[in-house]
Amino acid sequence: MAIYGSIIQGSEPVYAYQLDGEGGFIAIDVNAEATPQMPFWLHYAYRNKASYQ
């Protein structure tokens, strides 16, 4: 099952990055695909209702 950046649209994460496997990161694009080598890292504010809907 592929996970794409579009899955986070509307969820309002505080931070949403794709780890690059070399100690860095890039912003998640709606067409980005999470892989074991380049996973997504998301941080949500638990008080924001849009984050957990």
Gaussian input, Z-matrix of N, CA and C with variables (Angstrom, degrees):
# hf/3-21g

backbone

0 1
 N
 C     1     B1
 C     2     B2     1     A1
 N     3     B3     2     A2     1     D1
 C     4     B4     3     A3     2     D2
 C     5     B5     4     A4     3     D3
 N     6     B6     5     A5     4     D4
 C     7     B7     6     A6     5     D5
 C     8     B8     7     A7     6     D6
 N     9     B9     8     A8     7     D7
 C    10    B10     9     A9     8     D8
 C    11    B11    10    A10     9     D9
 N    12    B12    11    A11    10    D10
 C    13    B13    12    A12    11    D11
 C    14    B14    13    A13    12    D12
 N    15    B15    14    A14    13    D13
 C    16    B16    15    A15    14    D14
 C    17    B17    16    A16    15    D15
 N    18    B18    17    A17    16    D16
 C    19    B19    18    A18    17    D17
 C    20    B20    19    A19    18    D18
 N    21    B21    20    A20    19    D19
 C    22    B22    21    A21    20    D20
 C    23    B23    22    A22    21    D21
 N    24    B24    23    A23    22    D22
 C    25    B25    24    A24    23    D23
 C    26    B26    25    A25    24    D24
 N    27    B27    26    A26    25    D25
 C    28    B28    27    A27    26    D26
 C    29    B29    28    A28    27    D27
 N    30    B30    29    A29    28    D28
 C    31    B31    30    A30    29    D29
 C    32    B32    31    A31    30    D30
 N    33    B33    32    A32    31    D31
 C    34    B34    33    A33    32    D32
 C    35    B35    34    A34    33    D33
 N    36    B36    35    A35    34    D34
 C    37    B37    36    A36    35    D35
 C    38    B38    37    A37    36    D36
 N    39    B39    38    A38    37    D37
 C    40    B40    39    A39    38    D38
 C    41    B41    40    A40    39    D39
 N    42    B42    41    A41    40    D40
 C    43    B43    42    A42    41    D41
 C    44    B44    43    A43    42    D42
 N    45    B45    44    A44    43    D43
 C    46    B46    45    A45    44    D44
 C    47    B47    46    A46    45    D45
 N    48    B48    47    A47    46    D46
 C    49    B49    48    A48    47    D47
 C    50    B50    49    A49    48    D48
 N    51    B51    50    A50    49    D49
 C    52    B52    51    A51    50    D50
 C    53    B53    52    A52    51    D51
 N    54    B54    53    A53    52    D52
 C    55    B55    54    A54    53    D53
 C    56    B56    55    A55    54    D54
 N    57    B57    56    A56    55    D55
 C    58    B58    57    A57    56    D56
 C    59    B59    58    A58    57    D57
 N    60    B60    59    A59    58    D58
 C    61    B61    60    A60    59    D59
 C    62    B62    61    A61    60    D60
 N    63    B63    62    A62    61    D61
 C    64    B64    63    A63    62    D62
 C    65    B65    64    A64    63    D63
 N    66    B66    65    A65    64    D64
 C    67    B67    66    A66    65    D65
 C    68    B68    67    A67    66    D66
 N    69    B69    68    A68    67    D67
 C    70    B70    69    A69    68    D68
 C    71    B71    70    A70    69    D69
 N    72    B72    71    A71    70    D70
 C    73    B73    72    A72    71    D71
 C    74    B74    73    A73    72    D72
 N    75    B75    74    A74    73    D73
 C    76    B76    75    A75    74    D74
 C    77    B77    76    A76    75    D75
 N    78    B78    77    A77    76    D76
 C    79    B79    78    A78    77    D77
 C    80    B80    79    A79    78    D78
 N    81    B81    80    A80    79    D79
 C    82    B82    81    A81    80    D80
 C    83    B83    82    A82    81    D81
 N    84    B84    83    A83    82    D82
 C    85    B85    84    A84    83    D83
 C    86    B86    85    A85    84    D84
 N    87    B87    86    A86    85    D85
 C    88    B88    87    A87    86    D86
 C    89    B89    88    A88    87    D87
 N    90    B90    89    A89    88    D88
 C    91    B91    90    A90    89    D89
 C    92    B92    91    A91    90    D90
 N    93    B93    92    A92    91    D91
 C    94    B94    93    A93    92    D92
 C    95    B95    94    A94    93    D93
 N    96    B96    95    A95    94    D94
 C    97    B97    96    A96    95    D95
 C    98    B98    97    A97    96    D96
 N    99    B99    98    A98    97    D97
 C   100   B100    99    A99    98    D98
 C   101   B101   100   A100    99    D99
 N   102   B102   101   A101   100   D100
 C   103   B103   102   A102   101   D101
 C   104   B104   103   A103   102   D102
 N   105   B105   104   A104   103   D103
 C   106   B106   105   A105   104   D104
 C   107   B107   106   A106   105   D105
 N   108   B108   107   A107   106   D106
 C   109   B109   108   A108   107   D107
 C   110   B110   109   A109   108   D108
 N   111   B111   110   A110   109   D109
 C   112   B112   111   A111   110   D110
 C   113   B113   112   A112   111   D111
 N   114   B114   113   A113   112   D112
 C   115   B115   114   A114   113   D113
 C   116   B116   115   A115   114   D114
 N   117   B117   116   A116   115   D115
 C   118   B118   117   A117   116   D116
 C   119   B119   118   A118   117   D117
 N   120   B120   119   A119   118   D118
 C   121   B121   120   A120   119   D119
 C   122   B122   121   A121   120   D120
 N   123   B123   122   A122   121   D121
 C   124   B124   123   A123   122   D122
 C   125   B125   124   A124   123   D123
 N   126   B126   125   A125   124   D124
 C   127   B127   126   A126   125   D125
 C   128   B128   127   A127   126   D126
 N   129   B129   128   A128   127   D127
 C   130   B130   129   A129   128   D128
 C   131   B131   130   A130   129   D129
 N   132   B132   131   A131   130   D130
 C   133   B133   132   A132   131   D131
 C   134   B134   133   A133   132   D132
 N   135   B135   134   A134   133   D133
 C   136   B136   135   A135   134   D134
 C   137   B137   136   A136   135   D135
 N   138   B138   137   A137   136   D136
 C   139   B139   138   A138   137   D137
 C   140   B140   139   A139   138   D138
 N   141   B141   140   A140   139   D139
 C   142   B142   141   A141   140   D140
 C   143   B143   142   A142   141   D141
 N   144   B144   143   A143   142   D142
 C   145   B145   144   A144   143   D143
 C   146   B146   145   A145   144   D144
 N   147   B147   146   A146   145   D145
 C   148   B148   147   A147   146   D146
 C   149   B149   148   A148   147   D147
 N   150   B150   149   A149   148   D148
 C   151   B151   150   A150   149   D149
 C   152   B152   151   A151   150   D150
 N   153   B153   152   A152   151   D151
 C   154   B154   153   A153   152   D152
 C   155   B155   154   A154   153   D153
 N   156   B156   155   A155   154   D154
 C   157   B157   156   A156   155   D155
 C   158   B158   157   A157   156   D156

   B1=1.4520
   B2=1.5239
   B3=1.2918
   B4=1.4613
   B5=1.5256
   B6=1.3174
   B7=1.4599
   B8=1.5242
   B9=1.3257
   B10=1.4587
   B11=1.5230
   B12=1.3203
   B13=1.4529
   B14=1.5169
   B15=1.3147
   B16=1.4655
   B17=1.5297
   B18=1.3310
   B19=1.4654
   B20=1.5345
   B21=1.3258
   B22=1.4651
   B23=1.5247
   B24=1.3264
   B25=1.4560
   B26=1.5196
   B27=1.3224
   B28=1.4497
   B29=1.5116
   B30=1.3327
   B31=1.4663
   B32=1.5264
   B33=1.3219
   B34=1.4621
   B35=1.5278
   B36=1.3214
   B37=1.4655
   B38=1.5235
   B39=1.3216
   B40=1.4609
   B41=1.5275
   B42=1.3317
   B43=1.4597
   B44=1.5190
   B45=1.3250
   B46=1.4643
   B47=1.5205
   B48=1.3174
   B49=1.4630
   B50=1.5177
   B51=1.3182
   B52=1.4529
   B53=1.5167
   B54=1.3277
   B55=1.4554
   B56=1.5207
   B57=1.3426
   B58=1.4678
   B59=1.5246
   B60=1.3229
   B61=1.4604
   B62=1.5144
   B63=1.3291
   B64=1.4613
   B65=1.5264
   B66=1.3223
   B67=1.4548
   B68=1.5155
   B69=1.2990
   B70=1.4608
   B71=1.5203
   B72=1.3241
   B73=1.4555
   B74=1.5190
   B75=1.3249
   B76=1.4529
   B77=1.5237
   B78=1.3255
   B79=1.4613
   B80=1.5257
   B81=1.3232
   B82=1.4637
   B83=1.5215
   B84=1.2975
   B85=1.4590
   B86=1.5278
   B87=1.3266
   B88=1.4707
   B89=1.5252
   B90=1.3255
   B91=1.4651
   B92=1.5242
   B93=1.3315
   B94=1.4690
   B95=1.5247
   B96=1.3244
   B97=1.4632
   B98=1.5210
   B99=1.3307
   B100=1.4611
   B101=1.5219
   B102=1.3220
   B103=1.4634
   B104=1.5208
   B105=1.3245
   B106=1.4649
   B107=1.5405
   B108=1.3188
   B109=1.4615
   B110=1.5261
   B111=1.3385
   B112=1.4634
   B113=1.5285
   B114=1.3494
   B115=1.4628
   B116=1.5278
   B117=1.3227
   B118=1.4622
   B119=1.5229
   B120=1.3203
   B121=1.4606
   B122=1.5145
   B123=1.3340
   B124=1.4573
   B125=1.5182
   B126=1.3300
   B127=1.4610
   B128=1.5229
   B129=1.3125
   B130=1.4572
   B131=1.5212
   B132=1.3389
   B133=1.4586
   B134=1.5294
   B135=1.3090
   B136=1.4653
   B137=1.5223
   B138=1.3148
   B139=1.4658
   B140=1.5292
   B141=1.3144
   B142=1.4555
   B143=1.5299
   B144=1.3327
   B145=1.4699
   B146=1.5251
   B147=1.3223
   B148=1.4725
   B149=1.5231
   B150=1.3152
   B151=1.4612
   B152=1.5218
   B153=1.3050
   B154=1.4625
   B155=1.5249
   B156=1.3029
   B157=1.4687
   B158=1.4945
   A1=108.77
   A2=116.57
   A3=121.71
   A4=110.22
   A5=115.44
   A6=121.66
   A7=106.83
   A8=116.08
   A9=121.76
   A10=110.59
   A11=116.09
   A12=122.20
   A13=113.67
   A14=117.64
   A15=120.97
   A16=112.33
   A17=117.59
   A18=121.06
   A19=112.13
   A20=117.81
   A21=119.93
   A22=112.84
   A23=118.65
   A24=120.83
   A25=110.52
   A26=116.27
   A27=121.73
   A28=114.84
   A29=118.34
   A30=120.19
   A31=112.54
   A32=117.70
   A33=124.55
   A34=114.80
   A35=118.57
   A36=118.99
   A37=110.57
   A38=116.79
   A39=121.29
   A40=108.65
   A41=115.99
   A42=122.74
   A43=108.33
   A44=116.52
   A45=121.70
   A46=107.66
   A47=116.00
   A48=121.18
   A49=110.50
   A50=114.47
   A51=121.03
   A52=106.41
   A53=116.33
   A54=120.97
   A55=108.57
   A56=116.55
   A57=119.47
   A58=114.25
   A59=118.49
   A60=121.44
   A61=113.92
   A62=116.83
   A63=121.70
   A64=111.70
   A65=116.70
   A66=121.24
   A67=113.77
   A68=117.66
   A69=121.88
   A70=110.95
   A71=114.88
   A72=119.93
   A73=109.98
   A74=115.09
   A75=122.52
   A76=107.82
   A77=116.67
   A78=120.54
   A79=109.11
   A80=116.48
   A81=120.79
   A82=109.54
   A83=115.81
   A84=124.11
   A85=107.61
   A86=118.26
   A87=120.18
   A88=112.08
   A89=117.73
   A90=121.65
   A91=112.97
   A92=117.53
   A93=120.87
   A94=109.68
   A95=115.91
   A96=121.15
   A97=108.94
   A98=116.24
   A99=120.81
   A100=108.93
   A101=116.25
   A102=122.38
   A103=107.93
   A104=118.36
   A105=119.66
   A106=112.11
   A107=117.16
   A108=120.90
   A109=112.14
   A110=116.93
   A111=122.06
   A112=109.64
   A113=117.31
   A114=120.70
   A115=111.76
   A116=115.58
   A117=121.92
   A118=108.42
   A119=115.86
   A120=122.12
   A121=106.46
   A122=116.88
   A123=122.67
   A124=109.68
   A125=115.45
   A126=120.91
   A127=106.70
   A128=116.03
   A129=121.45
   A130=110.77
   A131=116.19
   A132=122.62
   A133=106.64
   A134=117.90
   A135=120.82
   A136=112.55
   A137=118.07
   A138=120.18
   A139=112.83
   A140=117.43
   A141=121.78
   A142=108.99
   A143=117.13
   A144=120.71
   A145=112.44
   A146=118.31
   A147=120.73
   A148=111.08
   A149=117.06
   A150=120.92
   A151=113.15
   A152=118.15
   A153=118.39
   A154=113.49
   A155=117.99
   A156=120.55
   A157=111.07
   D1=122.90
   D2=179.12
   D3=-85.11
   D4=144.43
   D5=175.47
   D6=-117.46
   D7=121.79
   D8=-177.81
   D9=-110.06
   D10=159.06
   D11=-179.93
   D12=-59.00
   D13=-26.31
   D14=-179.07
   D15=-63.84
   D16=-18.76
   D17=-178.76
   D18=-65.32
   D19=-22.08
   D20=-177.72
   D21=-95.22
   D22=-2.22
   D23=179.72
   D24=-58.48
   D25=131.97
   D26=178.70
   D27=83.22
   D28=-4.56
   D29=-177.99
   D30=-91.77
   D31=-7.31
   D32=174.52
   D33=52.44
   D34=56.60
   D35=175.55
   D36=-68.82
   D37=149.84
   D38=175.16
   D39=-68.62
   D40=-44.69
   D41=176.03
   D42=-132.41
   D43=141.01
   D44=176.91
   D45=-144.99
   D46=105.98
   D47=-177.23
   D48=-131.88
   D49=159.16
   D50=171.13
   D51=-110.97
   D52=121.79
   D53=179.17
   D54=-70.42
   D55=138.04
   D56=-173.75
   D57=-94.22
   D58=0.49
   D59=178.66
   D60=81.30
   D61=-0.26
   D62=-179.91
   D63=-124.91
   D64=20.47
   D65=179.14
   D66=90.57
   D67=3.56
   D68=-179.95
   D69=-119.16
   D70=-171.44
   D71=-179.20
   D72=-153.62
   D73=162.78
   D74=174.64
   D75=-135.03
   D76=155.78
   D77=177.43
   D78=-65.20
   D79=144.34
   D80=-179.79
   D81=-78.62
   D82=124.16
   D83=175.02
   D84=-91.42
   D85=153.42
   D86=-179.62
   D87=-61.04
   D88=-23.19
   D89=179.75
   D90=-95.94
   D91=-1.38
   D92=-179.70
   D93=-65.89
   D94=147.09
   D95=178.49
   D96=-120.05
   D97=125.57
   D98=176.60
   D99=-72.40
   D100=135.82
   D101=177.10
   D102=-133.01
   D103=165.69
   D104=176.06
   D105=-59.10
   D106=-31.51
   D107=-179.79
   D108=-82.10
   D109=-26.31
   D110=-177.98
   D111=-135.86
   D112=73.83
   D113=-177.32
   D114=-76.85
   D115=165.45
   D116=173.00
   D117=-86.39
   D118=146.85
   D119=171.46
   D120=-124.73
   D121=119.17
   D122=-177.52
   D123=-121.92
   D124=140.06
   D125=176.30
   D126=-127.75
   D127=123.88
   D128=-178.86
   D129=-115.09
   D130=149.86
   D131=172.56
   D132=-87.52
   D133=115.42
   D134=-174.58
   D135=-64.56
   D136=-18.32
   D137=179.45
   D138=-84.62
   D139=-11.55
   D140=-179.97
   D141=-86.06
   D142=113.79
   D143=-175.95
   D144=-61.28
   D145=-30.73
   D146=179.37
   D147=-65.99
   D148=-22.24
   D149=-178.02
   D150=-72.87
   D151=-26.06
   D152=-176.56
   D153=-119.52
   D154=17.40
   D155=177.46
   D156=-90.48

